[in-house]
Amino acid sequence: MGNRLSVLLILTASIILFPLAFSSVDGYDYFEDGDFEYSVETSTTVSIITVLEDSTTEDMIIPSTVMHDDKEYTIVSIYATFREPVRTVHIPATVEFIDVWVFTSSDLYYISVDENNKNYCSVDGVIFTKDMRTLIAYPACKEGSAYDIPKDVTTIDTGAFCRTNLVAVVMPVGLKEIRFEAFAFCENLESINGIGIANELPSSVSILDSSVFEGCKKLTNLKLPDDLKLMGDSVFAESGIERINIPSGLYTMGERVFSDCPNLKSITSDNYKYQVEEGILYDVSHNKKLMAYPAASERTELYMDENITEIEPMAFSGCSNLKKVVLPKNMAVINEDAFENCRSLEEIDLSNVSVVEYAAFRGCDSLTNINFGEKITVIGLLAFCETGIEELNVPSSVSSIGLSAFNGCKNLKKVTIPENSKVEVGYTAFIKSLNLTEFTIYSPDVILNSYSLDIGTEDNPVTVTLTAPKDLFIPDLVTGDHTTLDIHILGERPYPYENLLGVLVCVLVVLFIVRMFRGV
């Protein structure tokens, strides 16, 4: 009996103490010291995972070791992000790994590394891997407007030059890969290996990861190498690019590569897979997909090829002159953001479309009339946000109107939902459509979600006349504090002669009263 009890006690203690024994390893033990929060990785090592919010240190000297519970740990990894007001950072010899997006402070002008560090080094305040093959980070506030990347560099790491003030960069001949957001939002960047006004990437570059030049508003041209194999999503999004040629060797191109490029006038191609017709970029590898329409094209009307099966997200975003678009008859889905901010768009026929996805027509403020057909089933969130639509007749085929689908439609005055409709109206579907005063629902099967009829704002309260069947369920929170509903119940259809009989009865009553007075 005693032996059994001893075994039971040992097992119980093991169950209780087992998690605790490992709470100081595998990242489960955290502690704070000085400017940082640490995570215990092994019995002797820790990582810096956070710079504490109340830290005001400008010159950040990272220690080699830190004490915790009377035990010394070696600092081997950095995952924390150094933000403002950090101006300088010193990396000790013990650090073996530095995560991406560590050096993001806009005040940062210098990074130094202990010369005995085996994994990293610093040259003139810029941090590299020890072999100088990868440029890790260039300080955002570093002095100078031009930079020559050292000749041994083959990779520019994620976010390495993001949001810096550089105007000109010279890239080495052996450069192979430029990673995610490497030069994103460098708003002053004009020259890349530039000679005069011509810019070009080294012929050795084979990979441009997503968003590499996103937001580079002064970058107007760039020659891509013939052997470039991959361009990720949004590589030139929101940039100042005006002309671009798709190289012959390109094998993979992501989505939204040229989205919101207001100055893009010309796209050409030497590629068998990504072809250009009349200035429009298509992927013809399987079905014909429209990838990008040059936003600064002077064309005002577009009659799309019937062979086109898909419009890529943001393909037309920011087009300044396009007024009319005729879609292919087999176009069933309008992808997210496809026509976002096409400010001149006045006419598009959606009679064959079944799904309008997220923000597909957001900001199309010249679009006053939307022709839905009976195939439409889904109107996605923000789908027609801030359009110029004046009246909305929801087809009975629609099953859902997404969150804020008609947000901010300043010209919208009237919405009608027909009999037999079972549409579900999403949260704040019509918010800030401040001239919407008439909302008629003929079907008791419509589903109104909370705040689905919330329209007004604190500065612009709204009263809406809601006409609906008596058995329609109206949630208590169908509106917010700044929208008032004036509810009118739809009556049953009157008997054909009911009104006439009423008039006759009134006439007879009046005649009877007159006769009574005469008799008196």
SVG drawing of the C-alpha trace seen along z (x, -y; Angstrom):
<svg xmlns="http://www.w3.org/2000/svg" viewBox="-89 -73 125 75">
<polyline fill="none" stroke="black" stroke-width="0.4" points="0.0,0.0 2.8,-2.4 4.6,-1.7 1.5,-2.4 1.0,-5.6 4.6,-6.7 4.2,-5.9 0.9,-7.9 2.5,-10.9 5.5,-10.8 3.2,-10.6 1.1,-13.5 4.1,-15.6 5.5,-14.8 2.2,-15.9 2.3,-19.2 6.0,-19.9 6.5,-18.8 5.1,-22.0 7.0,-24.1 10.2,-22.4 9.9,-23.5 8.5,-27.0 12.0,-28.4 12.7,-26.8 11.0,-26.7 9.9,-30.3 7.4,-29.9 9.3,-32.0 9.2,-35.8 10.8,-38.6 11.5,-42.3 14.8,-44.0 15.9,-47.5 14.5,-48.5 13.5,-45.0 11.2,-42.0 13.0,-38.7 11.9,-35.2 13.9,-32.3 14.9,-30.0 17.2,-27.4 18.7,-27.0 21.4,-29.5 20.0,-31.7 17.3,-34.3 15.8,-36.4 14.8,-40.0 11.1,-40.0 9.9,-43.6 11.2,-47.1 9.1,-48.2 6.6,-51.0 7.9,-53.3 11.5,-53.1 12.9,-56.5 16.4,-55.3 17.8,-56.9 21.2,-55.1 20.3,-51.5 23.2,-49.3 22.1,-45.7 23.9,-43.8 25.6,-40.4 24.0,-38.9 21.2,-39.5 20.4,-38.3 17.2,-36.7 16.4,-34.9 20.1,-35.0 21.0,-33.3 22.9,-34.7 21.6,-34.3 23.3,-35.0 21.3,-37.1 21.3,-35.3 18.3,-36.6 16.5,-39.8 12.8,-39.9 11.9,-43.3 11.2,-46.3 13.2,-49.4 10.9,-52.4 11.2,-56.1 13.1,-57.7 15.9,-55.1 18.7,-56.8 21.5,-54.2 21.7,-50.5 24.7,-48.4 24.6,-44.6 26.8,-42.5 29.0,-39.6 26.6,-37.0 23.7,-37.7 23.2,-34.9 19.8,-35.9 18.0,-39.2 14.5,-39.1 13.1,-41.2 11.6,-44.6 13.8,-45.2 15.3,-48.5 12.2,-50.5 12.8,-53.7 12.5,-56.7 15.1,-58.4 17.6,-55.7 20.9,-56.8 23.5,-54.3 23.7,-50.6 26.9,-49.1 27.9,-45.5 30.7,-44.1 33.6,-43.0 33.6,-39.6 30.1,-38.8 30.2,-35.7 26.9,-36.3 26.6,-40.1 28.8,-43.1 28.3,-46.8 29.8,-49.0 29.3,-52.8 26.2,-52.3 24.6,-49.7 24.1,-46.2 25.0,-43.1 25.4,-39.4 29.0,-38.6 29.9,-37.4 28.5,-40.7 26.1,-38.7 22.9,-40.1 22.2,-43.7 20.0,-43.6 19.0,-47.2 19.9,-50.7 19.0,-53.3 16.0,-55.5 17.7,-58.7 21.2,-58.0 22.9,-61.1 23.2,-61.3 20.8,-61.0 22.7,-58.4 24.1,-55.0 26.3,-52.5 25.5,-48.9 28.7,-47.0 29.8,-44.7 29.5,-41.4 25.8,-41.8 23.5,-39.3 20.4,-39.8 18.6,-42.9 16.6,-41.8 13.0,-42.4 12.4,-46.1 16.1,-47.0 15.6,-50.5 11.9,-50.9 10.9,-54.5 14.4,-55.9 15.1,-59.3 17.4,-58.0 17.2,-59.6 19.6,-57.4 20.8,-53.8 23.5,-51.9 23.1,-48.1 26.0,-45.7 26.3,-43.5 25.9,-40.2 22.6,-41.2 20.1,-38.3 17.2,-38.9 15.3,-41.9 13.0,-40.9 9.6,-42.0 9.2,-45.8 12.9,-46.3 12.4,-49.9 8.8,-50.4 7.6,-53.9 11.0,-55.5 9.1,-58.5 12.2,-60.4 13.8,-57.5 14.3,-58.5 17.4,-56.7 18.4,-53.0 21.6,-52.5 20.5,-55.6 22.3,-57.1 20.5,-60.3 16.8,-59.5 17.0,-55.8 16.9,-53.4 17.6,-49.7 18.1,-46.7 21.3,-44.6 20.9,-41.8 21.6,-39.3 18.4,-40.0 15.9,-37.1 13.5,-37.7 11.5,-40.8 9.5,-40.0 6.1,-41.6 5.8,-45.3 9.5,-46.0 8.9,-49.4 5.4,-50.1 4.8,-53.8 8.0,-55.0 6.2,-58.0 9.2,-59.5 10.3,-56.3 9.0,-56.9 10.8,-54.2 12.7,-51.0 14.1,-48.5 13.6,-45.0 16.3,-42.3 15.4,-39.8 16.1,-36.9 13.8,-38.1 11.8,-35.1 9.5,-36.3 7.6,-39.5 5.5,-39.3 2.3,-41.1 2.1,-44.9 5.7,-45.3 5.0,-48.8 1.7,-49.6 1.2,-53.3 4.4,-54.2 5.1,-56.9 5.9,-54.4 4.9,-55.7 6.2,-53.0 7.2,-49.3 8.2,-46.4 7.5,-42.8 10.7,-40.8 10.8,-37.6 12.1,-35.4 9.4,-36.2 7.7,-33.1 5.5,-34.2 3.8,-37.5 1.7,-38.3 -1.5,-40.3 -1.9,-44.1 1.6,-44.6 0.6,-48.0 -2.4,-48.9 -2.9,-52.6 -0.2,-53.7 -1.8,-57.0 0.9,-57.9 1.1,-54.5 0.6,-55.2 2.2,-52.3 2.7,-48.6 4.6,-46.5 5.7,-42.9 8.2,-40.4 6.7,-37.6 4.8,-34.6 2.7,-34.2 2.0,-37.8 0.9,-39.5 -0.2,-43.1 -3.0,-44.0 -3.9,-47.6 -1.8,-48.6 -3.6,-46.2 -1.8,-43.4 -3.2,-39.8 -2.2,-36.5 -2.9,-34.0 -1.3,-30.9 -4.7,-29.2 -7.8,-31.3 -7.5,-34.9 -7.2,-37.1 -7.0,-40.9 -4.1,-41.8 -3.6,-45.5 -5.1,-48.4 -2.8,-51.5 -4.5,-54.1 -3.3,-57.1 -4.6,-55.8 -6.6,-58.4 -9.1,-55.8 -12.7,-56.6 -14.5,-53.4 -13.5,-49.8 -15.3,-46.9 -13.8,-43.8 -12.9,-40.7 -15.5,-38.0 -12.6,-35.5 -11.7,-37.3 -12.8,-35.1 -11.5,-37.2 -10.4,-40.7 -7.6,-40.6 -8.0,-42.5 -7.3,-46.2 -6.7,-45.8 -8.5,-49.1 -7.9,-50.9 -7.4,-54.6 -8.1,-54.9 -8.7,-58.6 -10.4,-58.7 -12.4,-55.5 -16.1,-56.3 -17.7,-53.2 -16.9,-49.5 -18.7,-46.7 -18.0,-43.4 -17.9,-40.0 -21.2,-38.1 -19.5,-35.2 -18.0,-37.5 -19.7,-36.2 -17.5,-37.7 -16.0,-41.2 -13.0,-40.7 -12.1,-42.9 -11.0,-46.5 -11.2,-45.8 -12.6,-49.3 -11.7,-51.1 -11.5,-54.9 -12.3,-55.0 -13.6,-58.5 -14.8,-59.0 -16.7,-55.7 -20.3,-56.4 -21.6,-53.2 -21.1,-49.5 -23.6,-46.7 -23.6,-44.1 -26.6,-42.2 -24.6,-38.9 -22.6,-39.3 -23.4,-37.1 -20.9,-38.3 -19.4,-41.8 -16.6,-41.4 -15.0,-43.6 -14.7,-47.3 -15.0,-46.5 -16.4,-49.9 -15.4,-51.9 -14.9,-55.6 -16.5,-55.5 -18.4,-58.7 -19.5,-59.3 -21.4,-56.0 -25.0,-57.1 -26.9,-54.1 -26.1,-50.5 -27.8,-47.9 -28.1,-44.7 -29.5,-41.6 -31.4,-38.7 -28.1,-36.7 -26.6,-38.9 -26.5,-37.0 -23.8,-38.7 -22.9,-42.4 -19.7,-42.3 -18.6,-44.6 -17.8,-48.1 -18.7,-47.0 -20.3,-50.3 -18.9,-52.5 -18.8,-56.2 -20.3,-55.7 -22.7,-58.2 -25.7,-55.8 -29.0,-57.7 -31.6,-54.9 -31.1,-51.2 -33.6,-48.5 -32.3,-45.3 -33.0,-42.3 -34.8,-39.3 -31.9,-37.1 -29.6,-38.9 -28.8,-36.8 -26.6,-39.2 -25.5,-42.9 -22.2,-43.1 -20.9,-45.4 -20.9,-49.0 -21.6,-48.0 -23.2,-51.4 -21.3,-53.4 -21.1,-57.1 -23.2,-57.1 -24.1,-60.8 -26.6,-60.8 -28.6,-57.8 -32.1,-58.7 -34.2,-55.6 -33.8,-51.8 -36.4,-49.2 -36.3,-45.5 -39.0,-43.5 -41.4,-40.7 -39.9,-37.2 -36.5,-38.6 -34.6,-36.9 -31.7,-39.2 -29.6,-39.6 -28.6,-43.3 -25.3,-43.6 -24.0,-45.8 -23.9,-49.5 -24.7,-48.6 -25.8,-52.2 -23.9,-54.2 -23.2,-57.9 -25.5,-57.8 -26.9,-60.9 -29.6,-61.7 -31.2,-58.2 -34.7,-59.0 -36.9,-56.3 -36.4,-52.6 -39.1,-50.2 -39.2,-46.5 -42.0,-44.3 -40.8,-40.9 -41.2,-39.8 -38.3,-37.3 -35.6,-40.0 -33.0,-39.8 -32.0,-43.0 -28.9,-42.8 -27.9,-45.1 -27.2,-48.6 -28.1,-47.6 -30.2,-50.7 -27.8,-53.0 -27.2,-55.9 -26.7,-59.2 -23.7,-60.6 -23.4,-62.9 -23.0,-65.9 -25.7,-64.7 -28.6,-62.9 -31.0,-61.3 -34.7,-60.4 -35.6,-57.5 -39.1,-56.4 -39.2,-52.6 -42.2,-51.0 -42.4,-47.3 -44.7,-44.3 -46.1,-44.0 -44.4,-40.7 -40.9,-41.8 -38.6,-41.4 -36.9,-44.7 -34.1,-44.4 -34.0,-46.9 -30.5,-48.0 -31.3,-48.2 -30.2,-51.9 -27.7,-53.8 -28.2,-57.0 -28.2,-59.3 -30.8,-57.6 -34.5,-57.8 -37.0,-55.4 -40.5,-56.5 -42.1,-53.1 -45.1,-52.6 -46.7,-49.2 -47.7,-47.8 -51.5,-47.0 -53.2,-44.2 -54.5,-45.0 -57.8,-46.7 -61.0,-45.1 -61.5,-46.6 -64.5,-48.7 -63.6,-49.4 -62.7,-53.0 -65.8,-53.7 -68.0,-52.2 -66.4,-54.4 -67.2,-57.4 -70.8,-56.4 -71.3,-55.7 -69.9,-59.2 -72.3,-60.8 -75.3,-58.9 -74.4,-60.0 -74.1,-63.6 -77.5,-63.4 -79.1,-61.8 -77.8,-64.6 -79.0,-67.3 -82.5,-65.7 -82.6,-65.6 -81.8,-69.3 -84.5,-70.1 -87.0,-68.1 -86.2,-70.2"/>
</svg>
